[in-house]
Amino acid sequence: MIFERYLELGTVRKLEAELIASGIHAPTRTAGTNRVFGGRPFTRGQLYKLLGNPIYCGEIRHKATRYPGQHEAIIPSDMFQRVQTLLALNTQGHRTGRGSKSPSLLAGLLVDKDGDTLVASHATKAGKRYRYYVARSLHEAGACRKQRDASRSGWRLPADQIEPLVIGAVRHRLLDTSWLIDTAKLLFASDQLLGAQIQSVTRASSELHGKLADGDPVGQREAMLKIIKKIDLGSDSLAVVFKPRGLADALGVQASGIVSQPIRFEVPIALRRRGVEMKLILNAPGQLPEAPDATMIRAIARARRWLSDFVEGRYRTIQNIADAYATDPRYVARHLPLACLSPRIVEAIIAGRQPPELTTWSLLNRIDLPLDWDLQARRLSFDK
């Protein structure tokens, strides 16, 4: 069976190679138009879809939820679950091996309001790799501009923002004694816990917290996959939904049965659009401070240096400055107004506290900066 061989071989690539060598092809089907499909070797895409389809274990799926089907299962439910676990570890974007320099910690976990899983993606600029979690509609639109424009409402979250914030929120929960005891009661299926049980759960929770805090992305990814079922994204909150069995194992709890009540917590968020990206802000304990925008800070420093060249008489015109710094005079002209930003605004930008929608590009190209500092604050939304 394909499911059994995948568990034995360990990867879809090896499974594909074995099926080709064995001459096993996809079933042949004839459409109503008499067009024949299939009959060719399985592709990896087909195998991923087949291995992830719960219909083979007697269930049907609607969006992100699985329901018992009225048909007979072809494979045992526990085998299907083992396959899903292995897929999560091996699928591109879900790798946790040491060979993955920057694994996407939340790949396969982020789910939008339509029940679709966000796709781990990346872009490379000036030799630097930027990772994102992208709505499937945006990902499939690809380079087609019209499709991208029609999908602007989809999620496109920078990984370096959402990953530390979500992990910070989970770590905060693991140190929340009240939440921990309530969760342990659910897992133990008991209204009362013994002192030894509380101590054991607290100790295991502290160890799990340390694993998420040690900065090792491989260890963090493994821990997240073990305890978290999904992360539901909403317009004003995100909900972290735990796997009861995985959380019980991580906390050292011998759960008496499958917990029917969902184990989850919600985190308030605020969203701001920055171009095609959605800037995510978590309004919760455990969140990390905003990282300063190095590009914006460099632009302000550049503007101040060029204004100083004017004031001290080193150069008399914008063209002189452009020639001296081997750049375009229009580039210099766009920068100079930044030298007149108020000290309060500059301090906020250096600390990373600028409005989420404010970008260096908009500051240089779209915003007409007034000289009055109060007007600047209002124009740039620093007075909110």
VMD Tcl script that draws the C-alpha trace (Angstrom):
set ca {
  {0.00 0.00 0.00}
  {1.15 3.54 -0.72}
  {0.61 4.71 2.87}
  {2.63 1.82 4.31}
  {5.47 2.28 1.84}
  {5.64 6.02 2.61}
  {6.04 5.27 6.33}
  {8.78 2.74 5.53}
  {10.64 4.87 2.97}
  {10.28 8.15 4.86}
  {10.00 10.62 1.96}
  {7.67 11.29 -0.96}
  {10.68 11.52 -3.29}
  {11.72 7.93 -2.48}
  {8.11 6.76 -2.73}
  {7.77 8.36 -6.17}
  {10.98 6.68 -7.36}
  {9.84 3.26 -6.11}
  {6.41 3.53 -7.74}
  {8.01 4.49 -11.06}
  {10.48 1.60 -10.82}
  {7.60 -0.79 -10.00}
  {5.49 0.46 -12.90}
  {2.66 1.58 -10.63}
  {0.73 4.42 -12.28}
  {-2.16 6.68 -11.32}
  {-5.59 5.16 -12.13}
  {-7.04 5.86 -15.55}
  {-10.28 7.85 -15.63}
  {-12.50 8.88 -18.53}
  {-14.36 12.19 -18.38}
  {-17.84 12.78 -19.78}
  {-16.20 14.23 -22.87}
  {-14.41 10.89 -23.38}
  {-11.12 12.53 -22.50}
  {-8.84 10.08 -20.67}
  {-6.93 11.16 -17.57}
  {-4.29 9.35 -15.54}
  {-2.52 6.19 -16.52}
  {0.83 7.87 -15.98}
  {3.40 7.69 -13.16}
  {2.40 9.45 -9.94}
  {3.86 12.93 -9.54}
  {5.02 14.13 -6.15}
  {2.15 16.62 -6.11}
  {-0.37 13.81 -6.62}
  {1.27 11.75 -3.89}
  {1.18 14.63 -1.40}
  {-2.52 15.12 -2.15}
  {-3.26 11.40 -1.86}
  {-1.35 10.97 1.40}
  {-3.10 14.00 2.95}
  {-6.64 12.96 1.99}
  {-8.62 11.66 5.03}
  {-11.11 9.88 2.75}
  {-8.84 6.83 2.92}
  {-9.29 6.50 6.70}
  {-13.09 6.76 6.51}
  {-13.43 10.52 6.89}
  {-14.31 13.48 4.70}
  {-12.89 16.99 4.94}
  {-14.64 20.32 4.58}
  {-12.14 23.19 4.64}
  {-10.02 22.56 7.76}
  {-12.46 20.23 9.57}
  {-12.69 16.46 9.21}
  {-15.96 14.55 9.68}
  {-16.81 10.82 9.89}
  {-17.78 9.49 6.47}
  {-20.40 6.92 5.52}
  {-17.88 4.86 3.57}
  {-15.59 2.12 4.83}
  {-12.01 3.07 5.72}
  {-9.24 1.65 3.57}
  {-6.46 2.29 6.10}
  {-6.51 2.50 9.92}
  {-6.93 5.95 11.43}
  {-3.67 5.67 13.41}
  {-1.72 4.93 10.21}
  {-3.21 8.01 8.53}
  {-2.21 10.12 11.54}
  {1.36 8.80 11.46}
  {1.54 9.71 7.78}
  {0.34 13.27 8.54}
  {3.00 13.64 11.22}
  {5.72 12.47 8.84}
  {4.41 14.76 6.09}
  {4.54 17.72 8.46}
  {8.16 16.95 9.22}
  {9.29 16.28 5.66}
  {7.22 18.48 3.35}
  {8.99 21.50 1.87}
  {8.54 24.36 4.28}
  {7.99 21.92 7.17}
  {11.56 20.69 7.46}
  {13.05 20.53 10.92}
  {16.37 18.90 10.08}
  {19.68 20.57 10.75}
  {20.14 20.98 7.02}
  {17.43 23.64 7.00}
  {19.15 26.93 7.83}
  {15.94 28.88 8.40}
  {12.98 26.51 8.86}
  {9.57 28.11 8.73}
  {8.55 27.55 12.34}
  {4.81 27.96 11.74}
  {4.55 26.27 8.32}
  {1.38 24.20 8.08}
  {-0.05 25.75 11.25}
  {-1.40 29.16 10.18}
  {-4.99 28.97 8.92}
  {-7.07 31.84 7.50}
  {-10.78 32.49 8.00}
  {-11.66 30.32 4.98}
  {-9.90 27.32 6.50}
  {-6.97 27.42 4.07}
  {-3.45 26.90 5.36}
  {-1.02 29.73 4.64}
  {1.90 28.77 2.41}
  {5.49 29.26 3.55}
  {7.26 31.33 0.91}
  {10.33 33.50 0.49}
  {11.87 36.22 -1.63}
  {15.51 37.13 -2.14}
  {16.71 40.72 -2.37}
  {20.34 41.80 -2.58}
  {21.41 38.33 -1.54}
  {19.25 38.29 1.60}
  {16.41 35.82 2.03}
  {13.08 37.10 3.38}
  {10.52 34.53 4.53}
  {6.74 35.00 4.49}
  {3.50 33.18 5.21}
  {1.23 33.82 2.25}
  {-2.47 33.24 1.61}
  {-2.95 30.48 -0.94}
  {-4.79 32.90 -3.25}
  {-1.77 35.22 -3.31}
  {0.67 32.34 -3.66}
  {-1.22 30.82 -6.59}
  {-1.62 34.24 -8.22}
  {2.17 34.32 -8.46}
  {3.52 36.88 -10.83}
  {0.17 37.67 -12.47}
  {-0.47 41.28 -11.59}
  {-4.24 41.19 -12.16}
  {-4.63 38.16 -9.92}
  {-2.45 39.74 -7.22}
  {-4.53 42.90 -7.31}
  {-7.71 40.86 -6.94}
  {-6.20 39.05 -3.96}
  {-4.88 42.04 -2.03}
  {-7.06 41.17 0.94}
  {-5.14 37.93 1.48}
  {-2.58 37.43 4.22}
  {1.11 38.03 3.56}
  {2.88 37.98 6.90}
  {6.64 38.45 7.34}
  {7.96 35.39 9.16}
  {10.39 37.41 11.27}
  {7.44 39.26 12.79}
  {4.82 36.60 13.41}
  {7.12 33.76 14.52}
  {8.67 35.42 17.59}
  {5.34 36.97 18.54}
  {3.40 33.69 18.42}
  {6.19 31.78 20.19}
  {6.32 34.52 22.82}
  {2.56 34.22 23.38}
  {2.83 30.41 23.77}
  {5.75 30.77 26.16}
  {3.76 33.24 28.23}
  {0.91 30.72 28.51}
  {3.27 27.99 29.64}
  {4.30 30.20 32.57}
  {0.70 31.10 33.42}
  {0.08 28.88 36.47}
  {-3.68 29.36 36.45}
  {-4.00 28.40 32.76}
  {-1.60 25.50 33.25}
  {-3.60 24.01 36.14}
  {-6.92 24.41 34.30}
  {-5.42 22.71 31.24}
  {-3.96 19.89 33.32}
  {-7.39 19.28 34.86}
  {-8.82 18.84 31.38}
  {-6.05 16.44 30.41}
  {-6.33 14.46 33.66}
  {-10.15 14.60 33.38}
  {-10.23 15.60 37.03}
  {-11.55 18.58 38.99}
  {-8.77 18.25 41.54}
  {-5.03 17.77 41.12}
  {-2.59 16.34 43.63}
  {0.37 18.45 44.68}
  {2.75 16.01 42.97}
  {0.77 16.31 39.73}
  {0.94 20.11 39.80}
  {4.69 20.02 40.46}
  {5.25 17.54 37.63}
  {3.21 19.57 35.12}
  {4.87 22.82 36.18}
  {8.33 21.31 35.78}
  {7.52 19.89 32.33}
  {5.98 23.20 31.28}
  {9.14 25.03 32.33}
  {11.25 22.63 30.23}
  {9.00 23.16 27.21}
  {9.20 26.92 27.75}
  {12.99 26.65 27.72}
  {12.97 24.69 24.48}
  {10.91 27.41 22.83}
  {13.15 30.12 24.27}
  {16.60 28.73 23.47}
  {16.66 30.17 19.94}
  {17.28 26.84 18.17}
  {14.81 26.96 15.24}
  {14.92 23.20 14.75}
  {14.01 22.52 18.37}
  {11.36 25.24 18.32}
  {9.81 23.80 15.16}
  {9.70 20.28 16.61}
  {8.08 21.54 19.81}
  {5.46 23.57 17.94}
  {4.53 20.64 15.69}
  {4.16 18.38 18.69}
  {1.75 20.52 20.73}
  {-0.05 22.83 18.27}
  {-2.78 21.72 15.91}
  {-3.32 25.05 14.16}
  {-3.30 28.82 14.56}
  {-6.51 30.46 13.36}
  {-6.04 33.98 12.00}
  {-8.83 36.50 12.40}
  {-9.19 40.19 11.74}
  {-8.78 41.15 15.41}
  {-7.34 38.05 17.09}
  {-5.50 34.81 16.51}
  {-6.34 31.56 18.27}
  {-3.71 28.98 19.15}
  {-5.34 25.52 19.15}
  {-3.41 22.74 20.89}
  {-3.28 19.02 20.16}
  {-4.60 17.49 23.41}
  {-2.53 14.32 23.07}
  {0.63 16.18 22.04}
  {0.26 18.71 24.86}
  {-0.38 15.90 27.35}
  {2.80 14.11 26.27}
  {4.83 17.34 26.48}
  {3.55 18.02 30.00}
  {4.06 14.43 31.13}
  {0.33 13.85 31.64}
  {-1.11 10.38 31.20}
  {-4.36 11.62 29.67}
  {-7.36 9.44 30.52}
  {-8.87 9.85 27.05}
  {-9.24 12.20 24.13}
  {-10.26 15.61 25.46}
  {-13.48 16.74 23.81}
  {-13.21 20.35 24.98}
  {-10.85 22.38 22.76}
  {-7.64 23.56 24.41}
  {-6.93 26.97 22.98}
  {-6.25 30.57 23.81}
  {-6.76 33.78 21.86}
  {-4.44 36.72 21.42}
  {-5.76 40.17 20.42}
  {-4.08 41.53 17.32}
  {-4.19 44.65 15.19}
  {-3.56 44.69 11.46}
  {-2.07 47.40 9.30}
  {-1.34 47.12 5.60}
  {2.15 47.94 4.34}
  {1.96 47.66 0.56}
  {0.98 44.07 -0.18}
  {2.00 42.92 3.31}
  {-0.23 42.78 6.36}
  {1.60 44.09 9.40}
  {0.64 42.03 12.45}
  {0.73 43.50 15.95}
  {0.05 41.36 18.99}
  {-1.43 43.18 21.95}
  {-0.50 40.58 24.51}
  {2.01 39.84 27.27}
  {5.10 38.06 26.05}
  {5.31 39.93 22.78}
  {8.71 41.15 21.69}
  {9.45 44.82 21.10}
  {9.34 46.13 17.55}
  {12.65 45.84 15.73}
  {13.97 49.20 14.48}
  {13.75 49.72 10.72}
  {17.43 49.88 9.75}
  {16.66 51.12 6.23}
  {14.62 54.03 7.55}
  {17.28 54.93 10.10}
  {19.97 54.93 7.41}
  {17.82 57.19 5.22}
  {17.48 59.74 8.04}
  {21.22 59.59 8.78}
  {21.96 60.11 5.08}
  {19.62 63.11 4.95}
  {21.26 64.70 7.99}
  {24.74 64.19 6.59}
  {23.80 65.84 3.29}
  {22.05 68.75 5.02}
  {25.18 69.23 7.13}
  {27.22 69.37 3.91}
  {25.01 72.27 2.81}
  {25.04 74.16 6.09}
  {28.80 73.87 6.58}
  {29.48 74.91 2.98}
  {31.18 71.75 1.78}
  {28.83 71.62 -1.21}
  {26.69 74.39 -2.71}
  {24.09 72.49 -4.75}
  {22.22 69.21 -4.79}
  {24.11 68.29 -7.93}
  {27.40 68.83 -6.07}
  {26.29 66.43 -3.34}
  {25.09 63.88 -5.89}
  {28.44 64.02 -7.68}
  {30.39 63.70 -4.42}
  {28.40 60.67 -3.26}
  {28.06 59.11 -6.74}
  {24.27 59.15 -6.72}
  {21.36 60.80 -8.49}
  {20.37 64.40 -7.60}
  {16.71 63.39 -7.41}
  {17.67 60.77 -4.84}
  {19.37 63.46 -2.76}
  {16.39 65.80 -3.09}
  {13.97 63.15 -1.84}
  {16.12 62.52 1.24}
  {16.76 66.08 2.40}
  {13.30 66.68 3.99}
  {13.99 63.78 6.39}
  {16.71 65.90 8.01}
  {13.92 68.17 9.30}
  {12.02 65.46 11.17}
  {11.30 66.36 14.80}
  {13.53 64.84 17.50}
  {10.51 62.99 18.96}
  {9.79 61.29 15.65}
  {13.45 60.40 15.09}
  {13.71 58.91 18.59}
  {10.57 56.84 17.99}
  {11.92 55.53 14.67}
  {15.27 54.62 16.25}
  {13.37 52.70 18.95}
  {11.20 50.94 16.35}
  {7.99 52.63 17.51}
  {6.94 54.19 14.20}
  {3.41 53.45 12.88}
  {3.33 50.01 11.23}
  {2.14 51.39 7.90}
  {5.01 53.89 7.66}
  {7.70 52.69 5.24}
  {10.93 54.25 4.02}
  {9.58 54.28 0.48}
  {6.42 56.19 1.45}
  {8.47 58.59 3.56}
  {10.69 59.39 0.58}
  {8.15 59.32 -2.23}
  {4.61 59.83 -1.04}
  {4.52 62.08 1.99}
  {4.93 65.85 1.74}
  {6.61 66.65 5.06}
  {5.65 69.95 6.72}
  {8.29 71.84 8.71}
  {5.99 72.22 11.74}
  {6.74 69.35 14.12}
  {3.15 69.00 15.36}
  {1.91 68.81 11.79}
  {4.59 66.20 11.07}
  {3.33 64.06 13.93}
  {-0.23 64.22 12.62}
  {0.76 63.66 8.98}
  {2.86 60.59 9.86}
  {0.33 59.24 12.43}
  {2.69 59.61 15.41}
  {-0.05 61.35 17.39}
  {-2.26 58.25 17.67}
}
mol new
graphics top color blue
foreach p $ca { graphics top sphere $p radius 0.5 }
foreach p [lrange $ca 0 end-1] q [lrange $ca 1 end] { graphics top cylinder $p $q radius 0.2 }
display resetview
